């Protein structure tokens, strides 16, 4: 059940992010991590700092998780040929 709840929350996160930026391929946390790395002076940086305060390196881990999720999707699509 825990894995199911995580997936539901993940896709709610992606839905919200896609409504804001029209990009369904990245989570809010990863978007914040990118903003932190590039130094964008916008709300994503502030949110990223809050997320990283709550959970150490949360945004960096989210970037890596999004990459892993994309790679797993690519593997499924390649294997389906």
N, C-alpha and C positions, 0 to 999 in steps of 0.2 A: 504493500500500500504506500510506503514511503516513496518508492521510486515513481509511482503513479502521481502522487501529489507534487513531487518535484517537477515532473514533465508538464503537468497542468500549469504550475506557476511559471515555468520557463516559457511556455507558449503564450501565456497572458503577458509576460514581460515583452516578448517579441512582438505581440500584437500592439501593445501600447507604443513601443518604440517605432513600429512601422507606421502607425497613425501620425506620429510626430514628424518623423523624417522620411517616411515612405520607403523604408528599407527594411525588409523582413528577414534579412540575413544576419542580423547582429542583435545582441541583447543590450539593454540599457547599461548594464555594468561594463560591458566591453566598450560601448560608445564613450562612457565616462573615462575608462582607462586610456583610450586613444586621445581624448581631450587632455588628460593629465600629461601624457607623453609629449604631445605637441604644444602644450601650453596655451590652449585656447582660453581666453578670458570670459568664458560664458558659464551658464548654470551647470553644464555637464562637469566642469572642473569642481565646482562646489559640491555637487552631488557625489562625485567620485571621492572627494576627500572625506565626506561623511561615511560613505560605504566602506572605505579603507579604514576609517577609525573604528567602525563597528566590527569589521572582520579584516584582519591584517592581510594586505595584498589582494583584497577581493577583486578589484578591477583587473589587475594583471592576470590573476587566475581565470577570470571570466574571458579575457582575450584568448588565452590558451584553450579554454573549454570550447569557445566558439570555433576556433580553428579545428580542433579535434572533431567537433560535430560536423563541420563542413567536409572534412576528409572522410568521415564515416559515410556521409551522404554520397560523396563522389564514388566511394567503393561500391555502395549498393547500386548506384546507377551504372557503373562500368560492368559489374557482374551481371546485370540484367540483360545486357546485349545479347 
